[in-house]
């Protein structure tokens, strides 16, 4: 959507201006993280463990943009998810793909469909220490050329694209960290843009669902619009 592309351009510009405003001290991701953890082993989530509804599984299909996209999910039971506690993610967590479509980085925003999710085997995540870093600020870093370069510098060059020792190497990446109060001031500026982006996404999703419901009925004649005066 053009409007959302323009909003992302604004976010990137505001990040670039803020992150280079001063000679901020650099810190390792490991220094600003509450937690960095991997998704479960493949044997822990299989097609045979899927259920009709339960705890949604995040895969690369949900990480195509800056924020979690929610077209559809596979699910596991709550009891199964409880056994995978280290792979459960919440709003404000930043999720990465470490195998396949590497370079994907998306944050779980406030106001998403579920209160928590479980990762697939190809994802890992960063939970920021919010006394040191604003998650939105860290997210924007990983969508810069420098952030992507740092992340992909640990990728292998043969076989299926993957990041070597993803959790360990993520912790080594350095980025400029402004004082927390200044990060929060920056967040107050960009939050309305993020909210507008999310609202636009949800409205587009709602309209697409309405289209997918009505179009087959129109094509089959179940809904008759012949009497409508256009």
N, C-alpha and C positions, 0 to 999 in steps of 0.2 A: 504494500500500500504506500502511495507516494507521501501521504501525510506523515506516516510513521517513519519513513525513510528520512524525511526532513527533520523530524524530532530527534532521531538518532544522530544526525549530523550536528544538531545543536548540542546534544549531550557531549559528543566527542570534542567539539570546539571548546565548550566550557571546561572539560577536563584538561585539554591541552593548555589552555590559558592558565588555569589554576595550578596545575602540576609543575609548570615552569616559571611561575610568578616569582619565586624565590629559590635560593639554593637550599632546598629542603634536605635534611639528613636522610640517607638511605637506610633501610632496614631489610632484613631477610623476611620472606613470607613466614618462615618458621617462628620468627620473633613476634609476629602480629597475629598468629593463629591460636585459637583455642583448640582446634582439632584439624588434622588432615588425615583422611582415612579412605580406604578403597571400598569399592563395591564387593559383593560376596563372590566366592569361588563359583564357577559355572555350575558345579554339581549341586549347589545350594538352591538355585532357582532354575527350574526346567519347565518345559511346556506342560509336563505332567502335573506340575504343582500349581498351575494357573486355575483360578476360580472365576466365576461370573462377576463377582464384585467383592471388593475388599480393599487392601492397601495397594495403591497404584505403583507400578514399576517405571522408573525413569530410564529411558534409553536415549541413544543419539537422536532419534526422531523428535525428541522434545527439547533439544538443545541447539536448534538451528539459528537462533537469534541471540539477543542479549539477555532475554528473560525467558523463563520456562514457557514453552508452548504446550497446549493441552488438547491435541486433536482427538486422541483416544488412548486407552491404556490396556495393558494386561494387568491382572491383579493376582495377589496372593492373599491368603488369610491373615488376619491380625495375629493369630497364634504363630504362624510361620514367620511373619515380620518381627515378632518379639524375639525370635531366636537370632535375628540378624541386626541386633541393635546398633552395632558399629557402622552399619551401612544405611541407617535411616537418616533422612535429611529433612530440614524444616525451612520455612521462610527465612530469607537472608543468607542461607548457605549458597556457596558458589560451586557449581558442578562442572567438571571437566570430563572430556572423553580421552582415554589413554590408549585406545586401540581402535583402528578403523578410521573414522573421521576425526583424526586428532586435530587439535586446535579449537574444537568447540568449547565455548565457555559461556555459561548462562547462570543467572541468579534466580533462585526461587523467590518471587516477589510476595509482598503482602497481598491478600485478597485473592489468592489462587484457589483452585477448586477443593483442595484437600488440606488438612492440617499438617500432614506429614506424608512422606514418600519413602520408597526403598529404591536403591540404585541397582542397575543391572551390573553384570560382571565387567563391562567395559568402561565404567565410569568411576571417578573418585571425586572427593569434594574437599573444600576449604570452609571452615567455620571461623570467621574472624573474631578476634578479641576486640569487642566493641569499645573497650577502654583505650584502645590504641588506634583502631582503624575503622572507618566507615565502609561497610561491605560494597556499597555502590561505587565508592572511589576505587577500591581494589578491582572490582569488575571492569571498570572502564580502562584501567591499566592493561588488562589482558586483551582488550580489543584494540590496543595501539599496535603499531608495527613492532615497537620494542618489546612489548609484552608477548606478542605472538612469537617473535624471534627467540626470546628467552625460553618460552615453553617448548617450542619445536626444536631447539638446539639439543634436546635430549632424545630426539626421535631416532629410531634405527633407520637404516638406509636399504634394508633388504626385507623381502617377505611382506606380510601384512603390516601397514604403518602402525607403529606403536611407540609410546614414550617409555624409555627404560626407567625402572625404579621410580614410577610416577610420584608417589607420596614423598619419597626422600628427596628427589630432585626439585619438586615444587618448592619445598622448604628452603632451598638454596637461592631461589630467585630473589633479586633485590629490586626495590622500587622506592621512589621518594615518598616519604611519609610526613606530611605537614602536621603541626600540632592539632590535637583532636578538636579543639574549639574552632579552628579554621576549617577543618574538614566538615564540621557540622554546619558552619555558615554556608559553605559551598553546597552541602546537601539541601539546605533550605531553598537554594536557588534552583537546583535541578529537580527537586521532588515534584513540582507541578508538571514538569515535562514528562517525567516517568509516569505519573498518574494519567496524564492525557494519552500517552502511548498505550498504557494498559487498558484504558477505557475504549480506545479505538480498536484494539485487538479483540476485546470481548464483544464489542458490537459487531465487528466483522464476522466473528465466529458464530454469533447468534443469527445473523442474517444468512450465513451459509447453511446453518442447520435448518432454518425455515425454508430456504430454497430447496434443499434436499428432501424435505418432507412434502412440499407442495408440488414440485415439478412432476414426479411420477403420477400424482393424482390428476394433474392437468393433462398429461400425455395420455392417460388411460380413459379420460372422460369422466372420472369420478367427480371432479369439480367442473361444473359447467359455467363458463364465463361468456357464453354467447349473447346473453341479455345485457351485458355491461355496455353502456354507451361511452365509447372512447373518443 
